């Protein structure tokens, strides 16, 4: 298709690439032969049958027992038939309902969804330094995540530590509903908080109970306590979200050599067993409940015991998990991230290495794809911007390229320029110069002299300008003011009534 | 295979991974359907037949003419039969002879070879700043390239501008023969210099004329002058290296939107045509002469005209070139690199993005895989180190992982640890803790407190320590002192006789 345009006939076309509905174009990579993946799956089933899962929530133990599992105190021994039935009823495609249908997000094998770094107790930026996460940080982070189209869903973000724990879920839900229209997140911190969050979201979205139950309007992330333990709030979250038809993303967080076996094969087998146990609990609670398989497995540094990310082991663990996800046919999440203490070259290299592991593993959801430092202890505003540059470029690769006759351009380019000439004025160039290339948000192509004259500012310094401009612009989705008033009334009433403390 | 070992029975095993003989484990990615690749190939042949190549060296024009090409002044019109014959005689596997057989390097589809950043007029580091490349820089750079096993061949490196041009080839050859035993590089700057370099290398390696001619003992890189021009020293280099049985790596350097069409398909079609013309010249000179296909294509920033690297266009251009290389069945080189002006997050992200393009394109040789800044106007010592961390991790991925019963570890790990326990003392961990994980050269996993106490140094600052330690250690290969003396005598005689000026 030619994009030829008349000169002076209106503004030039601008580049428009859909960063929201991405399909993974990268060929999936295997780290192990298929028979070894089958052996790992079989060993995970054996682990659940013979070694069992420790389940700290009595209600969850009873669900397993009623379904026929052998139970000895808090140990649950889950048979492979029960797991196979759960895999059979778990949906293979899940569409999360956002504030606008255009922002709905579909999770299935082949789709590609990014989240910014999540769950950090601290925030950091070059203007204000590293500090415990605050309400201001949470709202700013939400605005940054809203700004970049390549983040298709919200993440657990940064912890607003200055908001009392029994009121924090009101604050985070209000922020996610008013500052963005992307698919929102809820922490599974006990039934009272979760139920209130469901109510706020249902009413603010203006949907009926039935419609809310029919489509996930929010999601949580479930971390097992490796090895082989499902704690009270996590088990409760799996049950509560499944009952309500809302989405759980199950993610054992397994560090090879510490809380998981030292080998990729061993750690991913453990992670797989734990994920299957959690998925089984959701399907026993409500067959067909939306649940996403997942893993987050990297290695520790064996000298210090410190977690490492973006390592060869992390990369291979993502590949193995992807093979197991395809083995059971479910959408799944993986994670990038960095262990670095600031947004430096290490942070960039680790995050991108972990990202390519996820991409080549065919991950449906990539969490911590931007901004995550210190193995998750802080999120960096500058790193959100610089990592987003990489994610945008990956999104551009998802869009692909064409090689039709117009693009090969024998007439419009190749034969239009003499030897040693230039293509600046070739017809093909004139047609496309405004739309052909990705325009960076923070990368700078100025030469050394110009760059020096402009202050010799590195990418992190320039990223500061970018996030400050985004926060200054403060672009928010349109909201229904009646529903906003009702939301604020609800929060005021519940706050007055004492809020809802987290459970553990 | 169990690596169980007796306690106290000698030193613990250390991790040993072969970084020299790498095979690319990443599934090749296609950017265009096969029929479009065939169309691009066909358009490249049509370009050579109908539009022709401008060839500035009369000897080269005569070679083409004698083979049947139509010639009009300096324009050579190359028929597709002649190209097909060249592709048929070009070797599909080439082994470059290094100073030791263990350092020989094999170039074929499937092998993976890295070179540090090359051809830079400037060097830069955090201790001494940015400066014109010097003899000292050239020697230091050679030592750094020698140190890291993951660089399997030498590169054009940094230009020693303080060495007179008519003596520079003595200096660079002496440095490459004495400071490293890796496969060395020669600039094609005219027959006199090239012939002398061949002599120095043949004699220092202690091989006969016949043995030298039978195996490439050195190589050059041939850049066409896009569009469609082959200048005097490049054409001469192709002829001289082919006659001598030495290796040419043919690399049109095509910037989309400037010296090449603005589209990936157009630019790579032009690059392909130029590479085929150069390959044809080598095979007309000497059928079977070692030659490597190549491309280096990225886009300019259309606002400023400045070159950009590590962009989506760069990535896709590598993919397209890889498809064309497989289409004609020849080993090929591609390139990573960065446009950034210092070793910052942009530099890291650009280089790694470009690298993944090369890896997924199945490139045999990845040039500029470390250290390249400013689009090649400088090389950074710190960036060599930080990029090398990434290359090492890629080499680790090439080694793969196992998922045998020992690695899955039902007995030695999974069943040996209770729920909520840890694997630090599991038998599997005890067997492997010293050898399981890659140990970084510059990445730091210390937590924020410890890292702050140690001076809060970023990756570039730590990389300074690394390169300084390598230069201080000054590890060199053993040399034959008689041959070294002869080399120095040769250089003294030739210098006395006036050296050999470069030709252009």
Interface residues (C-beta under 8 A of the other chain):
Chain A: X25 X26 X27 X28 X29 X31 X32 X33 X36 X37 X39 X40 X43 X46 X47 X50 X51 X52 X53 X54 X75 X130 X225 X227 X228 X229 X256 X257 X258 X259 X260 X261 X262 X263 X264 X265 X266 X269 X270 X299 X301 X302 X304 X305 X306 X307 X308 X310 X311 X312 X313 X315 X316 X320 X339 X340 X341 X342 X343 X344 X345 X346 X347 X348 X349 X350 X352 X353 X356 X360 X374 X377 X378 X383 X386 X389 X390 X393 X396 X397 X400 X401 X402 X403 X404 X405 X407 X408 X409 X410 X413 X414 X415 X417 X418 X419 X420 X421 X422 X423 X424 X426 X428 X429 X432 X433 X434 X436 X437 X438 X440 X442 X443 X444 X445 X446 X447 X448 X451 X452 X456 X458 X459 X460 X463
Chain B: X25 X26 X27 X28 X29 X31 X32 X33 X36 X37 X39 X40 X43 X46 X47 X50 X51 X52 X53 X54 X75 X130 X225 X227 X228 X229 X256 X257 X258 X259 X260 X261 X262 X263 X264 X265 X266 X269 X270 X299 X301 X302 X304 X305 X306 X307 X308 X310 X311 X312 X313 X315 X316 X320 X339 X340 X341 X342 X343 X344 X345 X346 X347 X348 X349 X350 X352 X353 X356 X360 X374 X377 X378 X383 X386 X389 X390 X393 X396 X397 X400 X401 X402 X403 X404 X405 X407 X408 X409 X410 X413 X414 X415 X417 X418 X419 X420 X421 X422 X423 X424 X426 X428 X429 X432 X433 X434 X436 X437 X438 X440 X442 X443 X444 X445 X446 X447 X448 X451 X452 X456 X458 X459 X460 X463
